[in-house]
Amino acid sequence: MELRDKVALITGAAQGIGRAMAEAFAREGAKVALNDVNQELVTAVADRIRASGSDSVAIVADTSDRLAVEKMFHRILQEFGKLDVLVNNAGITRDAFLHKMTEEQWRTVIDINLTGVFFCLQAGANIMREAGSGSIINISSDARFGNIGQSNYSASKEGIVGLTRTAAREFARKNVRVNAISPGPINTEMLRAVPEKAMEKLLASVPMGRVGTVEELSELALFLASDRSSYITGQVINCDGGWFMC
């Protein structure tokens, strides 16, 4: 099992990509801490993982709140005694054209998608640096190249790239690896809300001609979390059916 006896924290784990990664990590032997603001959904995921025979704990916390983040990492150490893998997946959208976007829409997305990643990365890296090992995976997006109506989201996801590369440089000597995954269109609740015509246009821009699955994305995360990627850090890996080439 790839992650036997490792402890992993996945933020935004109540549904979609985060839930799939949590379940995949558990199947590979990891003890998983699941974070989300939706208590009902994240608790249900943790319950299913425990029912399958793996250790899991659900932690409700707003990752844009530094104190809540500090408490979350403290609880993980209390529950499991260490942290080997951190997946910064929590994110939201508040779409609007730039000339109509409110300050609240801007700040809410930046606070959760970027500042929240910073808080978790900082807290997680402090634990891993002391231990002398660890893998941090930040979830960016192909939207970082610019998406109409998503100036806030695009800015946050490009910011994650700069944060990833800087952290990777700073933590490499402590054997803490920091990488980012940049998904293209993935079959999640968020994507299924896209109007049909917009989806047709989107798929036309993907060389493979289809959306990706959360399972495909989880396999990439498993690789980056495992010792198989022990010499990989500071990378942004596109998982997008070739969209990046176009």
N, C-alpha and C positions, 0 to 999 in steps of 0.2 A: 504494500500500500504506500503510495507516494508520500503521504503526509502523516504517517503513523506517529502518534504521540506529540504532534505539533499542535500549538494553540493558535487559532486564527480568529480575527475580528473582521466582520464584514459589516459595513455601514449601509443603510438603505436596503436591509435584507428582508423586508416584509413581502416583497413581490418582485416580479420581473427578473432582471439580471442578478440582483443581489441575492434573491431567494435561490436561484439556480446555482449560483456559486457556493452558497452555504451548503446546499444539499450535496453538491459535488465534492466539496472539501470533506464533509462528514463521511461520505462513502469511501474516501481515500484515507480514512483513519484519523482525521483531525478532530480536536475538540474545538467547537465553534461557538463564539459569542456573536449574537445577532443584534444589531442595533437598528432602530427605526423610531419614528415618532408615533406610528400606528400600533398601539399596544395590542389590540386584538389580533391583527394580522401577524405581527412578528412573534407573538406568543404561540400562535397556532403553528408557525413554521418550526419553532424550537421544540414544541411538543411532538411534532411528527419526526423530527430528527432523533429525539430521545427514544421514541417508540421503535425506531429502527435499530436501536442499540448503541448510538453514539452520544457522547456528552455534549450538551448544548445549554446555553443560557440566553435568555432574551433580555435586552437592556433598552429601556425606553429613554431616549435622550435626544435633545436638539443639538446637532453637531456645530451649530453656529454660536452656541453658548459655551464659552471657555470653561466655566465652572462645571457645567454638566458633563463636558468631555473629560475633565480631570477626574470627576467622580466615576465615570464609566471605566476609565483605564484602571483606577484603583480597585474597582470591583472585579475586573478581570484578573488582576494579580491575586486578589483574595480567593477567587474561585479556582484558578488554575495555576497560579504561581509564576507564570511567565507569559510572554507573547512572542510568537515566532513569525506570524504573518499578519499584515494589515491590508485590507482592501478598502480603499476610500471610494465608495460607490454612490453614496447618498447625493441626490441632486434633484432639482426641480426646474420647471420652465414657467415663465410668465411672459408669454409672447405678445409683442406689439411692434408696430413700425416705429423706427427710431424717433421720428418727429412727434409721435403720440405717446411714447413710453413715459410712464410716471416715475418719479424718484423712488417710490415704494417698490414698483416692479423691478427697477434696476437693483436697488439695495438688497431686496429679498433674495434674488437669484445669486448675486455676488456673495452675500453673507453665507448662504448654505453651500453653494457649489465650489467656492474658492476659499473663503475664510474658514469654513468648516473643515475643508481638506487640510489647510495649514494647521489648525488646532489639533486635529487627529494625527497628522504626520509628525508634528512636534512631540506630542505626548508619546506616541508609539516609538518614535526613533530614540527618545531618551531611554526607554526600557531596553530596546535592542542594542544600543551602543554600549550600555553597561554589560549586557550579556555577551557582546562580541559577535552577534550574528542576527540576521533577520531579513525578511523580504517585504517590501512595501509596494503595493500595486495601486496606482491612481487611475481612475477611470475618466478619460478625457472624452473626446467625440470628434468625428469628422466635421461637425458643425464649427469647430475651431477655425476653419478656413473661411467662415462667413456664411450665414444663412439669413435670408430675408425674414424680417420680423423677429430675429433672435439676437440682437446686438448684445443683450445682457448675457444670454446663454453662451454665445460664441466667445465673448470676452472671458468668461469664467473658464471655459474649457481650454482656451489657448493659454490662460494664466496657469492652469494645471501643468502644462508642458514645461513652462519655465521653472515652475516650482519643483517639478520632478527632476529636471536636469541639474539644478542647483543643489538640491538635497543629495542627489547621487554623488556629486563631486565631494560634498562635505562629509558624507558618511562612509565613503568607500573604504577608508583606512580602518574603519571599525567593523568591516565585513557586513555592513548593512546595505543591501541592494534596494534601489528605488527605480521602478520602471512605470511606464504608463501604457494603458491599452486605449486605443482610439477606435471605438466601434463605429461602423456605418449603420445602415438601417437594420435593426434587430427586431424580431417579432416579439414585442412587449405590449403592455397595455397602452403605453404612450404612443407607440407607432400605429396601433390599430385605431387610434382616434383621428388619424390623418385622413382627410377627404379622399375619395376614390380617384379623382382626376389628379390630385397632387401626388398620390401614390404611384399612379401610372407614369408620371413624369420622373419621379424619383427612381423607379425601377429601370427606366430607360437609360439612366446614367450609370447603372451598375453593370459592369461587363459580365458578371455571372448571371445577371437577369433575375435575381431573387433576393429576398431578405435573408439575413442570417438568423440563426436560432440562439437562444440563451445557452443551450448545451455547447454549441461551438465556441462561444465566448468563454464559457466556463473551462473548457479544455485548455485554452490559452492561459487563463489565470492559474490553473493547476500547474502548468509548466513553469510559469514565472515564480510560483510559490515554492516549488520543489527544488531539490538540490540538482536537478538536471540543468537548471539555468544558473548555476553557481558563478559563472564568469560573465553574466549579463547584467549590466546596470546602466542607468541613464538613457534607456531606449524608449522610444514611442512606437509601439507596434500597432499597425493598422489592421483591423479585422473587419473588412468592409466589402468583400467580394470583388476587389479591384477598383473600387470607386476612386481611390487616391491617385490612380494612374491617369484618370481622365482630365 
